[in-house]
Amino acid sequence: MAGDEKRFKSAFDSLHALAYFAPEVDQALTGIGLRPGRMPYFASRSAAMGAVGPEVVAATFYNFNPEVVARVIPRAWTLATPEQILAARLDGVDQALTRLIGEDEIKSDQVVEAAELAREATAGCAVEGRPLYAAHAGLDWPEPPHLALWHAITLLREHRGDGHIAALLLNGLSGVEALVTHVATGVGFTVDAAKLTRGWSDEQWAAAQQRLRDRGLLDGEGALTDEGVAVRDRVEAATEAAARGPWDHLGAEKLARLEELGRDLTRRVVAAGAFPKGVFAQRRA
């Protein structure tokens, strides 16, 4: 099923990622005591692992500046427990999805079907060597279909992410180097958004670019060389191979239906303003 995981990511990734941009989620997390800014993101995504230290968060998130992580973790755990944070996150996601999809459509047969198929796909995920996925897989499933759908997508996304980190390591890319080379592909974050959201300074970004030039992966303009393209291609191929389990489990027919449902829902949330302008180099739909 070559390409199936990549197509699913394109169809569904925005439905998970909107949780990091929706004001409802941020308000729910700051409402229980977390400080505005980066803390809600780092705390809410890592809370499934418990009150871990900044080293664990930086290791599992990979392309974030560890210095930035350490400014808010472990302080977050002194302001709210991981259990409180997880509950607030889900409450915020509930509100955000209801706003973006609509109170009537959120209860539609389309959402129910997508949730059932996505949950079925997660039965094909492998837990070995995937710490962030494993932590989220240990959480209880929410009952409302739209939240079960979001949880299933979260599991699939973290499952892929853990495998992606393994692929980056095997290809010799550090966290910031992985981010620089990904931005250079022209897909995903813009340069400014990548620096801002991942916490890298101009100097740190430039240093990473120079290391990549020294290795022959970037040219003088910051674009990928042929070898740089080859490295990114190897990373993506390895990532997709490591993430095939859910799609092999689901089967081609059900996967095609899930992708169809996901693309429609993604178009709705993007059109409803789920993401600010200027963050991504291409539309997430």
C-alpha positions as CSV (number, residue, x, y, z in Angstrom):
1,M,0.0,0.0,0.0
2,A,2.7,2.5,-0.9
3,G,1.6,6.0,-0.4
4,D,-1.5,5.1,1.7
5,E,0.0,6.6,4.9
6,K,1.1,9.8,3.2
7,R,-2.4,10.2,1.7
8,F,-4.1,9.7,5.1
9,K,-1.7,12.2,6.7
10,S,-2.7,14.8,4.0
11,A,-6.4,14.0,4.6
12,F,-6.5,14.0,8.3
13,D,-3.5,15.8,9.8
14,S,-5.3,19.1,10.1
15,L,-8.0,17.6,12.2
16,H,-5.4,16.8,14.8
17,A,-3.2,19.8,14.4
18,L,-6.0,22.3,14.9
19,A,-5.8,21.6,18.6
20,Y,-2.5,23.5,18.7
21,F,-4.0,26.6,17.1
22,A,-7.7,26.7,18.4
23,P,-8.3,29.4,21.0
24,E,-10.8,27.0,22.8
25,V,-8.0,24.6,23.6
26,D,-5.6,27.3,24.8
27,Q,-8.3,28.8,26.9
28,A,-9.2,25.5,28.5
29,L,-5.5,24.8,29.4
30,T,-4.8,28.3,30.7
31,G,-8.1,28.1,32.6
32,I,-6.7,25.3,34.8
33,G,-3.6,27.2,35.6
34,L,-1.1,26.8,32.8
35,R,0.7,29.9,31.7
36,P,0.0,31.4,28.2
37,G,2.5,30.8,25.5
38,R,4.4,27.6,24.9
39,M,3.4,25.8,28.1
40,P,-0.1,24.6,27.0
41,Y,1.4,22.9,23.9
42,F,4.3,21.1,25.6
43,A,2.2,20.1,28.6
44,S,-0.9,19.0,26.8
45,R,1.0,16.8,24.2
46,S,3.3,15.2,26.8
47,A,0.8,14.8,29.7
48,A,0.0,11.3,28.5
49,M,3.5,10.3,29.6
50,G,2.9,11.7,33.1
51,A,5.0,14.3,34.9
52,V,8.2,13.7,32.9
53,G,11.2,16.0,32.7
54,P,12.2,18.3,29.9
55,E,14.7,15.8,28.5
56,V,12.0,13.3,27.8
57,V,9.7,15.9,26.2
58,A,12.5,17.2,24.0
59,A,13.6,13.7,23.0
60,T,10.1,12.6,21.9
61,F,9.1,15.9,20.3
62,Y,12.5,15.9,18.6
63,N,12.6,19.1,16.4
64,F,11.9,21.6,19.2
65,N,14.7,23.5,20.9
66,P,15.4,21.7,24.2
67,E,16.1,25.1,25.8
68,V,12.6,26.2,25.1
69,V,11.1,23.0,26.5
70,A,13.0,23.4,29.7
71,R,11.5,26.9,30.3
72,V,8.0,25.4,30.8
73,I,8.6,21.7,31.8
74,P,8.5,20.6,34.6
75,R,7.0,23.8,35.9
76,A,3.7,22.9,34.2
77,W,3.3,19.9,36.5
78,T,3.4,22.2,39.5
79,L,0.4,24.2,38.1
80,A,-1.8,21.3,37.0
81,T,-1.6,17.6,37.1
82,P,-1.2,15.6,33.8
83,E,-4.8,14.2,34.4
84,Q,-6.2,17.7,34.6
85,I,-4.3,18.8,31.6
86,L,-5.5,15.9,29.5
87,A,-9.1,16.6,30.5
88,A,-8.9,20.3,29.7
89,R,-7.3,19.5,26.3
90,L,-10.1,17.2,25.3
91,D,-12.7,19.8,26.5
92,G,-11.0,22.4,24.3
93,V,-10.9,20.1,21.3
94,D,-14.6,19.4,21.8
95,Q,-15.4,23.1,21.7
96,A,-13.1,23.7,18.7
97,L,-14.4,20.9,16.6
98,T,-18.0,21.9,17.3
99,R,-17.3,25.4,16.2
100,L,-15.4,24.5,13.1
101,I,-17.6,21.6,11.8
102,G,-20.9,22.8,13.2
103,E,-23.2,21.7,16.0
104,D,-25.4,19.7,13.6
105,E,-22.6,18.2,11.4
106,I,-20.5,17.2,14.4
107,K,-23.2,14.5,15.1
108,S,-23.5,13.4,11.4
109,D,-23.3,9.9,10.1
110,Q,-20.1,11.0,8.3
111,V,-18.3,11.8,11.6
112,V,-19.6,8.6,13.2
113,E,-18.3,6.5,10.2
114,A,-15.0,8.2,10.2
115,A,-14.5,7.6,13.9
116,E,-15.3,3.9,13.5
117,L,-12.9,3.5,10.6
118,A,-10.1,5.5,12.2
119,R,-10.4,3.5,15.5
120,E,-10.3,0.3,13.6
121,A,-7.1,1.4,11.9
122,T,-5.4,2.0,15.3
123,A,-5.7,-1.7,16.0
124,G,-2.9,-2.1,13.5
125,C,-0.5,0.2,15.3
126,A,2.7,-1.3,16.9
127,V,3.7,-0.1,20.3
128,E,7.3,-1.3,20.3
129,G,9.8,1.6,20.1
130,R,7.1,4.3,20.0
131,P,7.0,6.0,23.4
132,L,4.8,9.0,22.6
133,Y,2.3,6.8,20.8
134,A,2.3,4.2,23.6
135,A,1.5,6.9,26.2
136,H,-1.5,8.1,24.2
137,A,-2.6,4.6,23.5
138,G,-2.9,4.0,27.2
139,L,-5.6,6.7,27.6
140,D,-9.3,5.9,27.7
141,W,-11.2,6.4,24.5
142,P,-13.7,9.3,24.6
143,E,-17.3,8.4,23.9
144,P,-18.6,11.2,21.5
145,P,-17.8,10.2,17.9
146,H,-16.0,13.4,17.0
147,L,-13.7,13.1,20.1
148,A,-13.1,9.4,19.4
149,L,-12.2,10.4,15.8
150,W,-9.8,13.1,17.1
151,H,-8.2,10.6,19.6
152,A,-7.8,8.0,16.8
153,I,-6.1,10.5,14.6
154,T,-3.9,11.5,17.5
155,L,-2.8,7.9,17.9
156,L,-2.1,7.5,14.2
157,R,-0.2,10.8,14.1
158,E,2.0,10.0,17.1
159,H,2.5,6.4,15.8
160,R,3.8,7.9,12.6
161,G,5.8,10.5,14.4
162,D,7.7,8.0,16.5
163,G,8.7,6.1,13.4
164,H,9.6,9.3,11.6
165,I,12.1,10.1,14.4
166,A,13.7,6.7,14.0
167,A,14.1,7.5,10.2
168,L,15.7,10.9,10.9
169,L,18.1,9.3,13.3
170,L,19.1,6.6,10.9
171,N,19.7,9.3,8.2
172,G,21.9,11.5,10.6
173,L,19.5,14.5,11.0
174,S,19.3,16.2,14.3
175,G,16.1,17.8,15.4
176,V,16.9,21.3,14.0
177,E,18.5,19.8,10.9
178,A,15.4,17.7,10.3
179,L,13.3,20.9,10.5
180,V,15.6,22.9,8.2
181,T,15.6,20.2,5.5
182,H,11.9,19.8,5.8
183,V,11.2,23.5,5.4
184,A,13.6,23.4,2.4
185,T,11.2,21.0,0.6
186,G,8.6,23.8,0.4
187,V,6.0,21.7,2.1
188,G,4.7,22.5,5.6
189,F,6.0,25.4,7.7
190,T,7.5,28.6,6.3
191,V,11.0,29.4,7.6
192,D,9.7,32.1,10.0
193,A,6.9,29.9,11.4
194,A,9.3,27.0,11.9
195,K,11.7,29.1,13.9
196,L,8.9,30.7,16.0
197,T,7.0,27.5,16.8
198,R,10.0,25.3,17.4
199,G,11.9,27.9,19.3
200,W,15.1,28.1,17.3
201,S,17.0,31.4,17.1
202,D,18.3,32.9,13.8
203,E,21.8,32.0,14.9
204,Q,20.9,28.4,15.7
205,W,19.1,28.1,12.4
206,A,22.0,29.5,10.4
207,A,24.4,27.1,12.2
208,A,22.3,24.1,11.3
209,Q,22.2,25.3,7.7
210,Q,26.0,25.6,7.6
211,R,26.4,22.0,9.0
212,L,24.0,20.8,6.2
213,R,26.0,22.7,3.6
214,D,29.2,21.2,4.9
215,R,27.6,17.7,4.4
216,G,26.5,18.7,0.9
217,L,22.8,18.6,1.7
218,L,22.0,22.3,1.2
219,D,23.4,24.7,-1.4
220,G,24.4,28.3,-0.8
221,E,20.9,29.6,-1.1
222,G,19.5,27.2,1.5
223,A,17.9,24.9,-1.1
224,L,18.3,21.1,-1.0
225,T,21.0,19.7,-3.2
226,D,20.4,16.4,-5.1
227,E,21.9,14.6,-2.1
228,G,19.7,16.6,0.3
229,V,16.6,15.5,-1.8
230,A,17.8,11.9,-1.6
231,V,18.1,12.1,2.2
232,R,14.6,13.5,2.5
233,D,13.3,10.8,0.2
234,R,14.9,8.1,2.3
235,V,13.5,9.6,5.4
236,E,10.0,9.7,4.0
237,A,10.2,6.2,2.5
238,A,11.4,4.8,5.9
239,T,8.7,6.7,7.7
240,E,6.0,5.4,5.5
241,A,7.2,1.9,5.7
242,A,7.2,2.1,9.5
243,A,3.7,3.4,9.6
244,R,2.0,0.8,7.3
245,G,0.6,-1.3,10.0
246,P,-2.7,0.6,10.5
247,W,-3.4,0.7,6.7
248,D,-2.6,-3.0,6.1
249,H,-4.9,-3.8,9.0
250,L,-7.7,-1.6,7.6
251,G,-7.5,-2.7,4.0
252,A,-7.6,-0.7,0.8
253,E,-11.4,-0.3,0.5
254,K,-11.9,1.0,4.0
255,L,-8.8,3.2,3.8
256,A,-10.1,4.8,0.6
257,R,-13.4,5.5,2.4
258,L,-11.7,6.9,5.4
259,E,-9.5,9.2,3.3
260,E,-12.6,10.5,1.5
261,L,-14.3,11.3,4.8
262,G,-11.2,12.9,6.1
263,R,-10.6,15.2,3.2
264,D,-14.1,16.5,3.4
265,L,-13.9,17.2,7.1
266,T,-10.4,18.8,6.6
267,R,-11.7,21.1,3.9
268,R,-14.4,22.2,6.3
269,V,-12.2,23.1,9.2
270,V,-9.6,24.8,7.1
271,A,-12.3,26.9,5.4
272,A,-13.7,27.8,8.8
273,G,-10.4,29.3,9.8
274,A,-8.7,26.6,11.8
275,F,-5.2,27.9,11.1
276,P,-3.8,31.4,10.9
277,K,-2.5,32.7,7.7
278,G,1.3,32.6,7.0
279,V,2.0,29.5,9.0
280,F,2.2,26.9,6.3
281,A,3.9,27.1,3.0
282,Q,1.0,25.2,1.3
283,R,-2.6,24.7,2.1
284,R,-3.3,21.8,4.5
285,A,-6.2,20.3,2.6
